[in-house]
């Protein structure tokens, strides 16, 4: 990564835990001194490059098995190309769940053999692309399986075996975690084939028997709020089913298991808990055969790889009091922390208070709210939080925001996406040097206006006139659902 400092320096990989707060405090001071919070950008995202590398190394070290293991990063957790490139360089693959994420992963340098394509709504064109390019794909339902049957049948006879692994996603229906919206293995989950529904398991066995090219089972149970025993129970169901399918086939038809990801993140402190070592220990206890070398493994971790290594910084613009409660108005709210704002009990964030120069703020703790800029009353990133009393121009840090908070921007009030920087610090226990590299520029107001249809500003005013009718087919792009080239002219619509 290129940076503002001219001299590179070595830094040992490190994971969350001891010393993490000191690293983040130095990053806050460095960002303020480098002017990253200067107007017109009073909010910015930061990512600790060495921390990310350390956590990736910890993931690889935790899995000790004779069979190959492909650890993929769930691109939805942070689909920024420089971040994906960093993860690729650290030995990761990439799991994608949309055409956009696929293009981001390819731009980051992931080769097709290190990609996994998951989505419950893949189009025929997307399936064809994955099959042709050798990208591993996990099929979500029976109708999708029939589409792949048709695509393969339409090929010449010598090309009817997919170039990459094709798997079938099952829902083991082992129950929900503490956050219902994040639980993927409930009885009525939209994901995968519901394994405990009447006749479903037998149908899966028959589907594999009829298709020798089906060689993988996929189960993704974990997410925030899911305990390790629940995750292991879902993986155990997939493992047992693979054993049954292979026994019925009389050969090792299923040669790999995609066990998903979803290791929960500790949002209450600096420590990473549970660890990848805890995760593997639970699997070794509940699914010991998973590690005997007969199955290659694929994982799809996202949040747990990045969350602890990111923070959002914002200036306090104003302070006020209402009902006796101090309130600090900042520039970071629902547009960058939508889950925290709308589900604060499930997605609480720790908050750091800093003086205007980036020094940790001292003084007695005062119960106060930290609010964002969005125009609704619930736009609060912290409620009734004990902090040194904040003042205008102070800096607020939202910790543990490295995953999802940079890639799931909420465009309410047309607030711009903030800039994101990666950083490295000297790991010598001193303030030392902090180096920054731009990951994504802040969105400009001109870009917001362009995205909102400025090019077609007169289209509705002139709708129905001769000029508008003639210009519309040439100016509005129409794309076929399967990704084919758009027609030269859009059909006219009669009301």
N, C-alpha and C positions, 0 to 999 in steps of 0.2 A: 504494500500500500504506500502510495506517496503521501507526504505530509508537509506541514508547515515548517518543520525543523529540518535543517540540512543534514544532520548527522544521524544515521540509524544507530540503534543500540540494541543489544540482546535483551530479551526478557524471558524468564522461565515461565512455562505454562503454569497457570494456577487455576484452581477451582474456587467456588464460593466457600465462605467460612472465615477462618481466622485471617485477619488483615483485609478482608473485602471492604469494610467501611472506609478504611484509610485510603484504599485505592480509589474508591468512588469520590471521597472528599477531595483528593488531589485532582481528579478529573473535573469536578465542579469548579475549583479554583482556576484550573488551566483554561476551561471553556470561557469563563468570565474574562480572564486576562487576554484571551485570544479574540475577544469581541464577538463570540458566537451568539450572544444574547443581545447584541446591540440592535436598536430599531433599524429597519422595520421587521425584525424577526425576534420578538421577545419570547419565543418558545423553540426548543431544539431537542432532538433525540441524540443520545450517545450510546455507543456499544463498545464494550471492552474486548478488544481483539484477542489478547492473551488469555483472558478468562474463557472466551469461547473455545479457543484451542485446547485449553486445559480440560474443559468438560468433555469435549469430543474424545480426547485421549483417555479420559476416565471411562467413557462408554465402551471404547474398544477394549480396554483392559479388563472390563467386567465380564465379557463374554469369552470364556475359555472352552472351546469345543473343537473337536477334530474336523468338523464339517465347516465349509465356508459360511461366513456371516456377512451379509450386506446391510450396513446401517444406513438407512436413508433419512434425510431431513424432510419433514413435512413442510413443503414450501408455503402453505397457507399461514404458517406461523411468522414468516418474515420473507416475503417474496421480493426482496431487493437484490438485484443482480450482483453487486459487490459482496454482499453477505453470502449469497449462494456460491460465489466463486471462492470465497474464503473457506467455506465448508467443503467444497470439492477438493481444494488444495490440502485440507486436513484429512482426506480419505473417505469422505461421506459420499453416498449416493443421494438421490432426491426423489421424494414421493410427490406427485402432482395430482391435482383433482380438478383441473380445468385446462382448456387450451391456452389461456393466458399464463398459468403457472408452468405449463409445458414449454412455452416459448421463453419464459424467463430462465428456466433451467437450462435450456439449450444455449441461450445467450451467455450463461455463466460457465459454459464449457463441459457440462455433464454429457457423457456419451450415452447413446441409447441403452447400452447394457447396464448402466447404473441408474436407470430411471424406472419408476413404478407408477403406473397410471391408474388412479382410483377415482371414481365418481359414480354416484347413483343415476346419472342422467347423461351418459355418453351418447353422442350422436353416431349414426352409421359412419359418417366421414371420419370422426375421431377414432372409432374402432379400426377402420381401414388403415389409418395412418399408423397407429400403434402396431398392428399386425405386420404391416409392410416394413417398418423400420426396426423391428426387433425389440420394441419397448415392452417390458413386462406389463401385463394388464390383468387386473382383478375384476371379474364380472360380478355384477351386483344381483342379478335376478334371472328368472327363466327366460323372459323375453329377450334380454340382452344376449343370453347364451344362444338363442335361436338366430339372432342377427349374425353372430359370429359363424354359426353353422352355414348360413347363407353366403356370407362373404368368402369363406373357405371353399364352399362348393362351386363358386363362380370362378375360382382360379384354375389354371392348368393343373392337371393331375399331379405333376411333380412338385407343385408349390402349395399343396394343401395342408402342410404342416407349418404352424406359425413360426416365425423366425426367433421369437422370444418366448419366455414362459407365459402361460395363460393359467390363471387361477380362478377359483370361485369363492366369493365371500359368503361366509355363513354368519348368522346371528345366533350365538349359543343360548340366548335368552336366559342369562344367569342373573339378571337383575340390574337395578339402578344404583348409582352412587348418590352423593348428597346433593348434586346439582342435576335436576331432571333433564334440563335442556342439553346437557353435555353427555348424557348417558346413552350409549349406542347399543346396549345389549338387553334392553327391556323387552317385554313380550310383544310390544307393538312398534318397535323401532323401525324406522324407514330403511335401515341399512341391511343388505345381505338377505340370504334365504333363512327364514325363521326355522331353526333346526328342530324345535320341539312341537311345531305345528303337526297335526296328524299326517302321516305319510311322508313328511319332508325328508327325514334322514334316509329312508329307503330310496326316495327319488334322487337324492344326491349321489348315492352309491351307484344307481343305475346310470346316471348321467356320466359319471366317470368311466364306467364300464364301456359305454358306447363311444367314448371319445378318448383315444389314447393320447391325444395332444393336450388334454387337461392334466397338468402335472403339479398344480399347487393349490393349497387351501389357504384361505385368508380369514383371519378373525381379528377385529380391532375392538377391544373392550375398554381399554383405559382412557381416562381423561381426567381433568381436574375434578376432585371430589370422589374419585374411585379408589378404594383401598386395594392394596396389593393382593390379598386373597381373592377378591372379586375378579381382578385382572387375570390371575393365574387360573381361576376356574374356567374362564372363557377359553384360554389357551389350551387347557386340558381337554376341553370338549373338541377343539379342532384336532388336537393330537390323536385322541381316541378315534375320531372319525377317519383320519388318515390311515391309521392302523387297520381299521375295518375295510376301507376301500382297497388298500394294498393286499390284504388277505383275500378279498373277493377276486381281485384281478390275478392273483397268483404271482405277482411280481411287484417291484417297487415303482408303481406308476407315479404316485406322488413322491417327488424327491425333494420338495422344499415346502416350508411353512412360513407364511408371512404372518407374524404375530403382532403386528401393529405397533403402537406406541402408547402415549398417554400417561407417562409417569407424572404423578401430581407434583406440583411445585409448592414449597413452603413460602407463603407470602407473609408469614409472621416474623421472620428473622433472616439473618444473613446466611445461615447454614442451608446447604442443599439436603433436604430430607423429605422423602426417602432418597437414597442414592441408587445408582445403577447396580452397585453391589448388592444392596437390599433387594432390588427387583430380581436379580438373577438368583439370589439365595432362595427367594420364595418360589421361583420356577423350579429350581433343583429339588426342592422339597415336594412340590405338588405334581410336577411333570418331569421326573428324572430322565425318562427316555428321550427328552428333547435334546439332551446334550451328549448322546452316545455316538454321534457322528453319522447317523443314518439319514438325517434331514439337514439340508442347507437351510439357513435361517435368514429372514429379512425382518428388519425392524423399521418403524416409522415414527421416531421421536421428533418432536418439534418444540413445544413450550419448554420442556425441561432442559433443552440444550442452550437456550438463549435468555430465558426470562431473567435470571439472576445477573446477567451481564449487560443489562440495559437500564437507562434512566432517562427521564424526561425532565428538562430544566425549563423554568419559566419565571419571568419577572412578576412581582406583585405590582399591579397597576394602582389599585386603590385599597384602602381599608375603611371599614365602617362598622357599625354596631346595630343589631336589630334584636329587640326583646332581651337585651342584656348579653347577647352572644356576639363576640367579635367575628368579623368576616373579612377574609382577604380575597380580593378579586384578582385572579390571574388570567393568563392567556392559554392555559391548558385545561380543557374540560372535556365534554362529551365527544368533541371532534377527534381527540386522540385517545381518550379513555372511556369509550362508550360502555363497555361491560361494567366497569367500576361505577359509572354514573347511574346506569339503569338497574344494576344488580349489586349494590354495594355490599350486601351481606355475603355474597358468593365470591366477589372479586375485590376485596379490600386491598388498598395499596398503602405501604408505609411512606411517610412523608418526612423529608429533611428540610430544615430551615437554615438559611444562610444569609449573611449580611450581603450588602450590595457588591462587595468585592470578592464574594465567593468563600468567605470564612464561615465556618459553622457558627450559627447564632447562639449566643448564651443568654441567660436570664431565666427568671422563674417560668415554669410551665403554665400556660393559660389555655383553658378550653376554648377552642375556636373552630370555625369552619374555613375550609379552603375551597373557593368557588372558581368556576371557569367562565369563559366569555359568552357562552351560548344563551340565547334569549328564552330560557325557561327556568323556573324556580328550582328544579331538581338538579341543575348542573353543578354538582358538588363532587370533588374528588376526595374529600375527607370531611367527615362530620364529627363535631364535638371531639376534636382531637387535641390532646395536650401538647403544645409546642411553645417555644419562646414567642412572645407576641410579635407577630409579623407587622412590617411597616412598608409603605410604598418604596419600590425599587429593590426590596429584598429579593432573594432568589429562593424558589421552592423546587425541591427535587422529588419526583415520584419514582420510587425504586421498583425493581423487579419488572420493568416494562420492556425488556428486550424482545419478547415474543408477543405477536399480535398487535401491540400498541402502535407499531410503526407501519404495519401493513393493512390495518383495518380502519382506515380513516373514515370518519363519519362527516359528510359534507354539509351538515346542518349550518344554516346561516351563511353558507358559501365561505366558510373559514378555510384558509389555505392549508395544505399539507406542510408540516414543518420540515426543515432541513434535518438530515441525519448524518452524524459523523461517527466514524470509528476512532478509537484512541488506544494508545499504548503509553504506559508509564514505566519509569525506571523502578525495578523491584528491589530497591536498596533501603527501604524504610525511611527515606527522606522525601521532601516535597519533589525534588528532582524535576526532570523534564517531562512534559506531557506533549505528545505528538498527536495531531489530528489529521484524518483523511476524510474527504467528503464522500459520503455514500449516496446521498440524494440531495439535490438542491431544494430549497423551499419553493413551493408553488407560488407563482406570481399572480397578481390580480388580473393581468392580461390573460393568463392561461385560464383562470376561472371564468372570465367573460367568454373566452373562446369555447370552452367546454359547455357553456350554457346555451349555445346555439347562436352566437352573435352573427355567424356567417349567414344565417337564415332569418335575420331580424325582421324582414318585411314579409315573410312567407305567409303569415296568417292574415295580416292586413289585406294582402292582395289575393287571398284565396278565392278562386272562382273567376278571376279576371283572365283575360286571354294571355297576358304576359306571365302570370304565375303558373298557369296550366302548362305553358310551353317550357318554362324553365325548370319545373319540378323534376321531370324525369332525368334531366341531365345533372341536377345538383344534389339529389338525394340518393345515396348509395343503397342498393338492395342486394342482400346476400342470401344465397340459398341455404337452407337448414343444414345440408350435408357438407357445407364448405365449398361447393362448386363455384365457378366463376359467376358473378352476377349478370343478369341479362342486360343488353344494351339500353333497353328502355323499360321503365316501370309501368305496369298496367294502370290505366286510368281507373279511378274509383268513383262510382256513382252513389250519391246519397239518396 
